Amino acid sequence: MTSPTRLRPTSVRRALLPATAATAALLVALTGCASGAAQPAADAERVDGGTIVYAHQQEPSCIFGGWIEQAYISYQVLDSLFSLDENGEVVPWLAEDWAVSDDGLTYTITLKSGVSFTDGTPVDAQAVADNFEYWVNGGNSTAAVWLGGYYESAEAVDDVTLAVHLSRPYARFVENLTQGYFGIQSAEALATRTDEENCEAPIGSGAFTVEEWNRGQNVILARNDDYTSWPANARHTGPAYVEKVDWRFVSDPTTRVAALQSGEANAIYDVPATSWQTLDDEGYTLEKYVTAGRPQQISFNTVEGPFVDENVRKAFVYALDRESIVDTIGQGVIPYEGNGAVSRTTPAYSEDAANRYDYDPDQSAELLDAAGWDEVGDDGYRRKDGEILEVLLPYGAGSIINTDGASILQGVQEQAKAAGFKVDLLPLSQAELWGGGYSTPDSYDLSVGYWTAINAGILYINWRPSTEESPNFSNSAFYNDPELERLILAANGEADPAAQDALYREAQDYIAEHATSVGLYDRLSTLAVSPSLKDLWQENAQGGPTFYDAYLVQ
């Protein structure tokens, strides 16, 4: 059955890497297996223990880190201070409560007492303070940029009281801590174990521990039988129901679907659009979560190349019938997104920014003519002083961009060609993407990607000016604009929700007005779940699978 599309709760208001040998072997093993979901009897009962087999599409370099794929798996192992409930409200997890000073610069967080990490050391205020320092000093790059520009220090007032000091007010500080990048690790483990040990099996207080990691194949998560620190929005109390989770890495989407249909897997992640209706018809539960934050968008290099000219940027946008491309490839599963700054599920979303540019090839042609790209060769490409209007768009194949996304980019390439742009698509491996070779102004003209968030505070990460003293590698447009920075900083520090929303919308409209980024589609977190598995749900901060409440039936 298809569950309702899970927009961020607050929104009501406001080409894959090659399959590994292991996945290829799995596909062979599945050949000839009958498809179709076996329906458990209506009186099916919960199995005591057992192992959930889950097929995920990407393998991270470490369990814990700054990529959302790491947050999804570390969420099973590391508890956070707070959780986000289905209404978008912050609720207790390791922390029981918090208070903020009148000047907005000090957050006092009260922890649960008596909680221990799985190495036996206490989850106390000093351990949490040590985690803050770990994050900002290289332990987690994404946690660091969320805290950057605001965090000053953290101190243990007593065993269960933590004071976090900020340099300026940040109204949504606590809300941001619900993201998986802020999972709390044993301070003893961070101090005494090697980086490799903490990478492969971080020590938390969570519902599961990392029992084994077979690189290229799977991670075995084992139940923490002494678990006492479930979040307030959990569906049960006590240890997890299942004994183990076999978290398999299966990069090929066809193989993942086949594993589910054969009964080899109980659940799969990243359901391809072409399989959505088939799985729905066969009786699988389908979950679709539209992540808030930056959508899958294209940002323009504003300091080098043809897109320095704002009119050329606008010409590129007008040349694309983006909604048609997404609807064709996405088959009603992938939502079109016109806003390049934030997705539709982000609080303070601007419809004006989303609707600013329609498909208008005539307007595109006029702007290119005015910009001097008025020669058209026999190949159909525009030229200026004999130079072809050629632009490079590298993308993370199988990491940032999945199979459906790669097809959407090919549609962009074809439509841009009709307007005279020669778009060179360059698929990159994870190593190439994050190796730094495609992060400077001389390395690309167009950049595609997303950045999940809970609120529009993501604008500060993506658009903070980059300077020599304080570089911002997340500003993929290299766009340094004091007025845009002023709007975002004012919004981040505004305590009144309505006034904050208005400032965030103004910032989005400014980005759209200057065509520094253009939306393509909203990033999804999707699951297909067998009838043999119940209560596997998506957590509300980033849409990752939550196995603590899940159980098998027979």
Secondary structure, 3 states (H helix, E strand, C coil): CECCCECCHHHHCCCCCCCCHHHHHHHHHHCCCCCCCCCCCCCCCECCCCEEEEEECCCCCCCCCCCHHHHHHHCCCCCCCEEECCCCCEEECCEEEEEECCCCCEEEEEECCCCECCCCCECCHHHHHHHHHHHHHHHCHHHHHHHCCCEEEEEEEECCEEEEEECCCCCCHHHHCCCHHHCCCCHHHHHHCCHHHHHHCCCCCCCEEEEEEECCCEEEEEECCCCCCCCCCCCCCCCCCCCEEEEEECCCHHHHHHHHHHCCCCEEECCCHHHHHHHHHCCCEEEEEECCEEEEEEEECCCCCHHHCHHHHHHHHHCCCHHHHHHHHHCCCCCECCCCCCCCCCCCCCHHHHCCCCCCHHHHHHHHHHCCCCEECCCCCEEECCEECEEEEEEEECCCECHHHHHHHHHHHHHHHHHCCEEEEEEECHHHHHCCCCCCCCCCCEEEEEEECCCCCHHHHHHCCCCCCCCCCCCCCCCCCHHHHHHHHHHHHCCCHHHHHHHHHHHHHHHHHCCCEEEEECCEEEEEECCCEECCEECCCCCCEECCCCEEEC
